[in-house]
Amino acid sequence: MVNRNKILSDLSKFAVDAMSTFAGVKEEIETIVSLRVDKVIKKMNLVKKDEFEFLNKTVQKLVAENAKLKKTSNKTPPKKKKSIRKKKALKTKK
């Protein structure tokens, strides 16, 4: 009976040690994967979410201002016509 209890005690100790070892291995794997993902993200030169949202708001404001300017300036100035002399001068240079 004593021998059987010693075997069970040794097995339970081995199981506890294995579980703590696996927990440590899990943490190491998570750290390595996290570092590799960060490295890939830095290589991709991605933008942070808050920077993107700031730029998006700025662009939306500029688009709205541009639309207002287009509405206020519906009249476009007439295009200047090239004079006949300039056209002839361009043809003779070629």
C-alpha positions, 0 to 999 in steps of 0.5 A, a space after each residue: 500500500 505504501 508503494 502504491 501511495 508513493 507511485 501516485 504521489 510521484 505521478 501527481 507531482 510529475 503532472 503538476 510540474 508538467 502543467 507549470 512547464 506547459 504554462 511557461 511554454 504557452 507564455 513564451 509562445 505568446 510572447 514570440 508570436 506577439 513580437 513577430 506580429 508587431 515586426 510584420 506590422 511595422 514592416 507594413 508601415 500601417 497607420 494607427 487608428 487614432 491617426 487615421 480618424 484624425 486625417 479622415 475628419 480633416 479630409 471630410 472638413 476640406 471636402 465640405 469647404 471645397 463644396 461650399 466654395 464650388 457653390 459660391 463660385 458657380 461662375 467660372 471666368 471665361 477662358 482667354 483665347 490665344 491671339 492669332 499672332 501667337 498661333 502663327 508664331 507657334 506654327 512658324 517655330 515648329 
